[in-house]
């Protein structure tokens, strides 16, 4: 995956997080616990995916330092 496509992926994931946060608020207001749990897990997975993509576009020297 190139850096350009990784950056686009990060932008896309951030948009998905915002959409899911709005749906999470709506589910909390309605009291739907099942959906609340689902959206919290989805947001967590999106944030982890962003971290992986950000790690991928880091220069190699910084990546090695971060692992230590």
Secondary structure in CASP SS format (residue, H / E / C, confidence):
PFRMAT SS
TARGET T0000
AUTHOR 0000-0000-0000
METHOD secondary structure of the structure
MODEL  1
X C 1.00
X C 1.00
X H 1.00
X H 1.00
X H 1.00
X H 1.00
X H 1.00
X H 1.00
X H 1.00
X H 1.00
X H 1.00
X H 1.00
X H 1.00
X H 1.00
X H 1.00
X H 1.00
X H 1.00
X H 1.00
X H 1.00
X H 1.00
X H 1.00
X H 1.00
X H 1.00
X H 1.00
X H 1.00
X H 1.00
X H 1.00
X H 1.00
X H 1.00
X H 1.00
X C 1.00
X C 1.00
X H 1.00
X H 1.00
X H 1.00
X H 1.00
X H 1.00
X H 1.00
X H 1.00
X H 1.00
X H 1.00
X H 1.00
X H 1.00
X H 1.00
X H 1.00
X H 1.00
X H 1.00
X H 1.00
X H 1.00
X H 1.00
X H 1.00
X H 1.00
X H 1.00
X H 1.00
X H 1.00
X H 1.00
X H 1.00
X C 1.00
X C 1.00
X H 1.00
X H 1.00
X H 1.00
X H 1.00
X H 1.00
X H 1.00
X H 1.00
X H 1.00
X C 1.00
END
